[in-house]
Amino acid sequence: MKLWTIIAWTSGTAVWGRILPPNSDNYSLDHALNVSEAATNFPPKFAIGTSLDDDGWKEAVAFGCSLVNAMNSPDELAVSFFPNELGTIQSQFTTDQDLTDWGYSYDNLPITDLEGEGPGPVIGDTLQALGIDYRRSPAGPLYYYGWDHDRQTVHDGVTYPVTNARFWEMINVDDGIIIAWVKYGPKWAGREMVHPPVENGPYPKLKQWADIVFLDWQRTARARQKDISNLKYFISSGVLNDETKAIVRRALKSDDICEGNYGWDNHKEIKMDTEEGKAVLSSPNGRGMALFLIRHKQALGKRSIIDKVSIWCYRYEDEDPDPDDPPWALHLLFHVKKQSDKWEVDPWQEPDIPDDHGCKCEFVLPHRT
């Protein structure tokens, strides 16, 4: 049996991709729920200044294609991309009590502003250009949240040790934006930020950036009495992950991604109907945004998708630069498009696809470690 789903709309044209049957190992997104979300890889896989090779590029594009399909499918089809999940891919974590139950404590962020006068990502010009109010609450609608995994917990007789995982973000539900600043998932943090290291878990089941930040988004929307589905943008700020940078280098066809003129005024925009867009979406700094939409369809829309990404850099004016610290910061802005939940076609019928309809995803996707 073949299953089909629309993966993108381009100028009113449906772009299709084949969903393989659930017994296939070639398209699984299960590893997206288990990989480490961190500033750097562990162990390092990409040399500084390198871009992705051909095999890595094909894998990234296929992974991104699967993410696009899962975003653009109702839950009963999206779950087929996660063979280890049964029935639904929707998050089981729906209340703030889940944060407490799984060992997370609130962390007061050291951010002072977004203009470069103190700790925090320098993205004020971008937010201003997008018409987003970035005055901090209570003066404005921007809320800062931070969570540290700093308490051991026990569930069903299993002890889950402290990992020092850390998630910091900013949220403005009025204007519809989530800004990710620090993402150290339990797997990476447990190996790098705890002594002795937590090498093989068990790791807390509440471990995904997408699930933790959704609770912050939900709480803020309720407090401000705003539409929870009013999500327009994700920003992944200050990207340090070497795999992400390798993908961006390949996507921009440049080994020096921030050495050129890539300020916001000259940002690069890439749509998801391209290989480059899908590859960037699949990166460690993009996949969490896709999972946010995939795992919270009831709140955000059954077929809300990321339809493009903007890439830019900020160069620091430092009179005494640190040779080990790059004088620039890479930022990614993912644009969210809310689509009708109504299907235009029967998703269980294989369509007659013209040869010129664009990208067809075959999902030849090796498992990642």
Beta strands, then each sheet from edge to edge (+ up, - down):
strand 1: 3-10
strand 2: 13-19
strand 3: 104-106
strand 4: 143-149
strand 5: 153-155
strand 6: 158-160
strand 7: 166-172
strand 8: 177-184
strand 9: 233-239
strand 10: 268-271
strand 11: 305-315
strand 12: 328-337
sheet 1: 1+ 2-
sheet 2: 3+ 4- 7+ 8- 9- 12+ 11- 10+
sheet 3: 5+ 6-
end
